[in-house]
Structure formats: C-alpha cells, structure tokens
C-alpha cells in the first residue's frame, strides 16, 4: 500500500497534471453545456451578463480546485528539494567526519612510527630495538627457569625486568591511545573498526607484536588487553611463535 501511495500521493507530476486538467475543464465545460443545450444565442447586453454569471458559476470552482492542486504541486516539489538538501547535508557531514577521523588516525600512525624510530636499546635502533627487547624477554625467561616454576609468572616477571631496565612505556601508551581512538569512534561499525585495527597491525613487526603480547599478559595493561581481545588483535600472525602458542590462553584469564 505504501509503495502505491508513493506513486501518486507524493508525486508532484500527478498533482500538476490534475491542476492543469481542472483548469482545462473549467474552460471547456461552459461551452460544452451550451453546445449540448443548443443555447448559443445572446440577447444584447443582458445576455452577456447572464452568460457571465453562467460562465463564472461553472468555472470558478474548477479554477479554485486547479489553484489548490498547483499550490500542492509546489509544496510537494519544495518538500522533495528540502529532503534532498538535507540528505546531501547528512552525506557531506558523514564524509567530513570520516575525513577528520582518517586524518587523525594516520597522524597517530605517523607518531607511532616516529616513536619506533626514536627507540634505542644497546646500539639497536627502531624496530631492531624492539626485536632486541623481545629477545631479552625470552632470555630472561630461560634464566628464571630455576627461580620461578609457574610458567606464566615466569614470563611476566621476565617481561617486567626488561620493562624496568629499558624505557619504552610510551610506546605502549601510544598504542593503547590509537586502539582506544578506533574503539570509541561512534560513526564506525565493527567491520570498519576492524579494518583500521588491521591497518595499525600492518605497521608492526613480529618483535613488536610479541612485546604487545607480553605487555597484555601483565597486570599493568588490563584495559589494553580488553581491546586486544575484543578485536582479535594478534589474529594468526604469531601462530608460528612457540611462546605465543604456549601462553595465548592466558589472555582470556
């Protein structure tokens, strides 16, 4: 029913032609009546007055109807133009919001890359420094084998030793800020958010991913861990690493 209603009720062409038709009928009907009654004779000025009254009586109502229909046509056309303008405004606003998000997001990615390039550990720079830190955590884990029996506690303690020795906490704070920015974007659906998470993840080396994994296991980054679990941050990228395979179940606990 609604589709049928839209075909005529909201169609300005229908009302426009209805108005034109009413106007045409207003002009034709008086002459049609005279023709059908064979009464075309006028008796002087008095006849003209009578004919004027007759013509007005048979046409004014139709002319009024025609005016109403044409005004209705104008109203419908104006309503559609306003609706189109509103839709264009909404679409433009969405585009501007999306562009603003993209600009901020990629600026944050650039900041992340600058932070990585600025890292220096034992003569190692950038991503090599992060790979070195990952190696240090694994070495500490092996050295602590006799001191700590529980494997999870041993890995966390090994990571904490490296974390305290080398200053790289700002790296994780920035990573969490990017993840939180994506997660709180109200105009993005879950699929779009996962796509941006994927773009972020593509910037990271295996060493970085493993450090983020160790950091998520520690008690210091509970909120970060929640975002990692929500978006399956590691996906299958670390499946070849034995440490990840052994300890990934602890992320959920």
C-alpha positions in Angstrom: 0.0 0.0 0.0 2.8 2.4 0.9 4.5 1.9 -2.5 1.2 2.6 -4.3 0.7 5.7 -2.1 4.2 7.0 -3.0 3.4 6.6 -6.7 0.7 9.2 -6.7 0.3 10.9 -3.4 3.9 12.2 -3.2 4.2 12.6 -7.0 4.3 16.3 -7.9 3.6 15.4 -11.6 0.3 13.8 -10.7 -0.9 16.9 -8.9 0.4 19.3 -11.5 -1.4 17.5 -14.3 -4.5 17.2 -12.1 -4.4 21.0 -11.7 -3.9 21.6 -15.4 -6.8 19.2 -16.2 -9.1 21.1 -13.8 -8.1 24.3 -15.4 -8.9 22.9 -18.9 -12.2 21.6 -17.7 -13.1 25.0 -16.3 -12.6 26.4 -19.8 -14.3 23.7 -21.7 -17.4 22.9 -19.5 -19.4 26.1 -20.1 -19.1 25.8 -23.8 -19.9 22.1 -23.7 -23.1 22.8 -21.7 -24.1 25.5 -24.2 -23.3 23.2 -27.1 -25.3 20.3 -25.6 -28.3 22.6 -24.9 -28.1 24.4 -28.3 -28.2 27.7 -26.5 -25.5 29.9 -28.1 -27.7 32.9 -28.7 -27.1 36.1 -26.6 -29.7 38.8 -26.3 -27.8 42.1 -26.2 -26.0 43.3 -23.1 -28.4 41.5 -20.8 -27.4 38.2 -22.4 -23.8 38.9 -21.9 -24.4 39.4 -18.1 -26.4 36.2 -17.9 -23.6 34.4 -19.8 -21.0 35.8 -17.5 -22.9 34.6 -14.4 -23.3 31.2 -16.1 -19.6 31.0 -17.1 -18.4 32.1 -13.6 -20.7 29.6 -11.9 -19.4 26.7 -13.9 -15.7 27.6 -13.9 -14.8 29.4 -10.6 -14.9 26.2 -8.5 -12.7 24.3 -11.0 -10.3 27.2 -11.2 -10.1 27.2 -7.4 -9.5 23.5 -7.4 -6.8 24.0 -10.1 -5.1 26.6 -7.9 -5.2 24.4 -4.9 -3.7 21.4 -6.9 -1.0 23.6 -8.4 -0.1 25.0 -4.9 0.0 21.4 -3.6 2.4 20.6 -6.5 4.7 23.4 -5.5 4.6 22.3 -1.8 5.5 18.7 -2.8 8.3 19.9 -5.0 9.7 22.1 -2.3 9.4 19.3 0.3 11.4 17.0 -2.0 14.0 19.6 -2.6 14.4 20.2 1.1 14.6 16.5 1.7 17.3 16.1 -1.0 19.2 19.1 0.5 19.0 17.5 4.0 20.2 14.1 2.6 23.1 15.9 0.8 24.0 17.7 4.1 23.9 14.5 6.1 26.1 12.7 3.5 28.5 15.7 3.4 28.7 15.7 7.2 29.4 12.0 7.2 32.2 12.5 4.7 33.7 15.3 6.7 33.6 13.2 9.9 35.2 10.3 8.0 37.9 12.6 6.6 38.6 14.0 10.1 38.9 10.5 11.6 41.2 9.4 8.8 43.4 12.5 9.2 43.7 12.0 13.0 44.2 8.2 12.7 47.0 8.5 10.1 48.7 11.2 12.1 48.6 8.9 15.1 50.2 6.2 12.9 52.9 8.6 11.9 53.5 9.4 15.6 53.8 5.7 16.3 56.4 5.3 13.5 58.3 8.3 14.9 58.3 6.7 18.4 59.6 3.5 17.0 62.3 5.3 15.0 63.3 7.1 18.2 63.8 3.9 20.2 67.4 2.9 21.0 68.4 -0.1 23.0 72.0 -1.5 23.3 73.0 0.1 19.9 69.9 -1.2 18.3 67.5 1.4 16.7 63.9 1.4 15.8 62.3 -1.9 15.1 65.6 -3.7 15.7 65.5 -2.3 19.2 62.0 -3.9 19.7 63.3 -7.2 18.3 66.2 -7.0 20.8 63.8 -6.4 23.7 61.8 -9.4 22.6 65.0 -11.5 22.6 65.8 -10.1 26.1 62.4 -11.2 27.5 62.9 -14.7 26.1 66.4 -14.9 27.5 65.2 -13.7 30.9 62.5 -16.4 30.8 65.1 -19.1 30.3 67.4 -17.7 33.1 64.5 -17.6 35.5 63.6 -21.2 34.9 65.1 -22.3 38.3 63.8 -19.3 40.2 60.1 -19.5 39.2 58.3 -22.7 38.5 55.0 -21.2 37.2 55.5 -20.5 33.5 53.1 -17.6 33.3 54.5 -15.9 36.3 58.0 -16.5 35.0 57.2 -14.9 31.6 55.5 -11.9 33.3 58.4 -11.4 35.7 60.9 -11.7 32.8 59.0 -9.1 30.9 58.8 -6.8 33.9 62.5 -7.0 34.4 63.1 -5.9 30.8 60.4 -3.2 31.1 62.1 -1.7 34.2 65.5 -1.8 32.7 64.7 -0.2 29.4 62.4 2.8 29.0 59.7 2.1 26.4 56.4 2.5 28.3 55.5 5.5 26.0 55.4 3.0 23.1 52.5 1.1 24.7 50.7 4.2 25.9 50.6 5.4 22.3 49.5 2.0 21.0 46.7 2.0 23.5 45.7 5.5 22.6 45.3 4.5 18.9 43.3 1.4 19.8 41.0 3.4 22.1 40.6 6.1 19.4 39.3 3.5 17.0 37.2 1.7 19.5 35.4 4.9 20.6 34.6 6.1 17.0 30.8 6.2 17.1 30.4 6.7 13.3 32.3 3.4 12.5 30.7 0.0 12.5 32.5 -3.0 13.9 33.7 -4.1 10.4 35.2 -0.6 9.7 36.9 -0.6 13.2 38.5 -4.0 12.5 39.7 -2.6 9.2 41.5 0.2 10.9 42.9 -2.2 13.5 44.2 -4.2 10.6 45.9 -1.1 9.2 47.6 -0.4 12.6 48.6 -4.1 12.9 50.2 -4.0 9.5 52.7 -1.4 10.8 54.1 -3.8 13.4 56.9 -6.3 13.2 56.8 -9.7 14.8 59.0 -8.4 17.7 56.6 -5.6 18.3 53.6 -7.9 18.3 55.3 -10.2 20.8 56.1 -7.3 23.1 52.5 -6.2 23.0 51.5 -9.8 23.8 53.8 -9.9 26.9 52.5 -6.5 27.9 48.9 -7.6 27.6 49.6 -10.6 29.9 51.0 -8.3 32.6 48.7 -6.7 35.2 49.7 -3.2 34.1 47.6 -3.2 30.9 44.2 -4.6 31.7 42.3 -2.1 29.5 44.7 -2.6 26.6 44.2 -6.3 27.0 40.4 -5.9 26.7 40.8 -4.1 23.4 43.2 -6.7 22.1 40.7 -9.4 22.9 37.8 -7.5 21.5 39.4 -7.1 18.1 41.4 -10.3 18.0 44.5 -8.2 17.6 47.0 -10.9 17.0 44.8 -12.9 14.7 47.1 -15.7 13.3 50.2 -13.5 13.0 52.0 -15.1 15.9 50.9 -18.7 15.4 54.5 -19.7 14.5 55.9 -18.4 17.7 56.2 -21.1 20.5 55.8 -18.5 23.3 52.6 -17.2 21.9 51.3 -20.7 21.3 52.0 -21.7 24.9 50.7 -18.6 26.6 47.9 -17.2 24.5 45.2 -19.0 26.5 46.2 -16.7 29.5 44.9 -13.6 27.6 41.4 -14.6 28.4 42.0 -15.2 32.1 
